[in-house]
């Protein structure tokens, strides 16, 4: 079942905490926590335990989340990674600090890239079909405007306009998404 991320995020962004919001939060974010834990701990049981530990901590201390510092998803990912590293240190499985730093930075970077790509895909899906195809062709498939015009059987100027309008729309969505969250959070205070 797919859960509404905004509804899940309300557990942390609303002052009144209730079980229904927490359940929504848990269902939306436990797979992310589990994936990170399994990748780092390499043990299913430990990963399941860590999901419970992180979720209980978030339930008890939801005020630790600061919307000014980033999204709920990023905060949860960093918290999960941090708890994994605590467990690994306790088990003394991390031999060299250099290996630890390199692997955690790499995992953190992968998580952030994945989150940004998911956000970009959502925003692309909101574009008109012609703009979406032009942007995807130009940026993901590295096609020139001329190649796109040829494959789409449209004038070069039209294709350039679709790419430009699509990029402008994506930029607006990207920045509006962040400002809406900040605006919503300020109203809740």
C-alpha positions in Angstrom: 0.0 0.0 0.0 1.4 3.4 -0.9 1.1 6.1 1.8 0.8 9.8 1.3 4.2 11.3 2.2 2.6 14.6 3.3 0.2 12.9 5.6 3.1 10.9 7.0 5.2 14.0 7.5 2.4 15.6 9.5 3.3 13.4 12.5 6.4 15.5 12.9 5.1 18.9 11.6 1.9 19.1 13.6 1.9 19.9 17.3 -0.8 17.4 18.3 0.7 13.9 18.0 -1.7 11.0 17.5 -1.4 7.3 16.8 -3.1 7.5 13.4 -0.4 10.0 12.1 2.3 7.9 13.6 1.0 4.7 11.9 1.0 6.6 8.6 4.5 7.8 9.3 5.7 4.3 10.2 4.1 2.8 7.1 5.7 5.4 4.9 9.2 5.5 6.4 9.9 2.0 7.8 10.8 0.6 4.3 13.4 3.4 3.9 14.9 2.8 7.4 14.9 -1.0 6.8 16.7 -0.6 3.4 19.4 1.6 4.9 19.8 -0.7 7.9 20.0 -3.9 5.8 22.6 -2.3 3.6 24.8 -1.2 6.5 24.2 -4.0 9.0 23.9 -6.8 6.5 21.6 -8.7 8.8 17.8 -8.9 8.4 17.1 -9.3 12.1 19.3 -6.4 13.1 17.7 -4.3 10.4 14.2 -5.1 11.7 15.3 -4.3 15.2 16.8 -1.0 14.1 13.6 0.0 12.3 11.8 -0.5 15.6 14.5 1.4 17.6 14.5 4.4 15.2 10.7 4.6 15.0 10.4 4.5 18.8 12.9 7.2 19.2 11.1 9.4 16.6 7.8 8.7 18.4 9.2 9.7 21.7 11.2 12.7 20.5 9.4 14.1 17.4 10.5 17.7 18.4 14.1 16.8 17.3 13.0 17.3 13.7 13.8 20.7 12.4 12.1 21.5 9.1 14.6 24.4 8.5 17.4 21.8 8.2 15.9 19.6 5.6 13.1 17.3 4.6 11.5 14.6 6.9 12.8 11.9 4.5 16.4 13.1 4.7 16.2 13.5 8.5 14.9 9.9 8.9 17.6 8.6 6.5 20.4 10.3 8.5 18.9 9.1 11.8 18.7 5.5 10.5 22.3 5.7 9.2 23.5 7.1 12.5 21.9 4.4 14.6 23.4 1.8 12.2 26.8 3.2 12.7 26.3 3.1 16.5 25.5 -0.6 16.3 28.4 -1.3 14.0 30.7 0.5 16.5 29.3 -1.6 19.3 29.9 -4.8 17.4 33.4 -3.6 16.5 32.8 -4.5 12.8 34.2 -1.3 11.5 38.0 -1.8 11.5 39.3 1.4 10.1 37.9 4.9 10.5 38.8 5.7 6.8 36.6 2.8 5.6 33.8 3.9 7.8 33.9 7.6 6.7 34.1 6.6 3.0 31.2 4.1 3.2 28.9 6.3 5.2 29.5 9.3 2.9 28.9 7.1 -0.1 25.6 5.7 1.4 24.5 9.2 2.5 25.2 10.5 -1.1 23.3 7.5 -2.6 20.3 8.2 -0.3 20.2 11.9 -1.1 20.6 11.2 -4.9 17.7 8.7 -4.7 15.5 11.1 -2.8 16.2 13.9 -5.3 15.6 11.6 -8.3 12.2 10.5 -6.8 11.3 14.2 -6.3 12.4 14.9 -9.9 10.3 12.0 -11.3 7.2 13.3 -9.4 7.7 16.8 -10.8 8.3 15.4 -14.3 5.0 13.5 -14.2 3.2 16.9 -13.6 4.6 18.4 -16.9 2.6 18.3 -20.1 3.5 15.2 -22.1 5.4 17.1 -24.9 7.4 19.2 -22.4 8.2 16.0 -20.4 9.4 14.1 -23.4 11.5 17.0 -24.6 13.2 17.5 -21.2 13.8 13.7 -20.8 15.2 13.4 -24.3 17.4 16.5 -23.9 18.7 15.9 -20.3 18.4 12.1 -19.7 19.2 10.8 -23.2 21.6 13.6 -24.0 19.8 14.4 -27.3 20.4 17.8 -28.9 17.5 20.1 -29.7 17.9 19.2 -33.4 17.8 15.5 -32.7 14.7 15.9 -30.6 13.0 18.0 -33.3 13.8 15.3 -35.8 12.6 12.4 -33.7 9.5 14.3 -32.5 8.8 15.5 -36.1 8.3 19.1 -34.8 10.0 22.4 -35.7 13.3 23.1 -33.9 11.9 26.3 -32.2 8.9 24.4 -30.8 11.1 21.7 -29.3 13.5 24.4 -27.8 10.4 26.1 -26.3 9.2 22.8 -24.8 12.6 22.1 -23.2 12.8 25.7 -21.8 9.3 25.7 -20.5 9.7 22.3 -19.0 12.9 23.3 -17.2 11.3 26.5 -15.9 8.3 24.5 -14.6 10.6 22.0 -12.9 12.6 24.8 -11.3 9.4 26.5 -10.0 8.1 23.2 -8.6 11.4 22.4 -7.0 11.6 25.7 -5.2 7.9 26.0 -4.5 7.9 22.6 -2.8 10.5 23.8 -0.2 8.8 27.1 0.4 5.4 25.5 0.9 6.8 23.3 3.6 8.4 26.3 5.4 5.2 28.3 5.0 3.1 25.5 6.4 5.5 25.0 9.3 5.5 28.7 10.2 1.7 28.7 10.3 1.7 25.8 12.7 3.7 27.7 15.3 
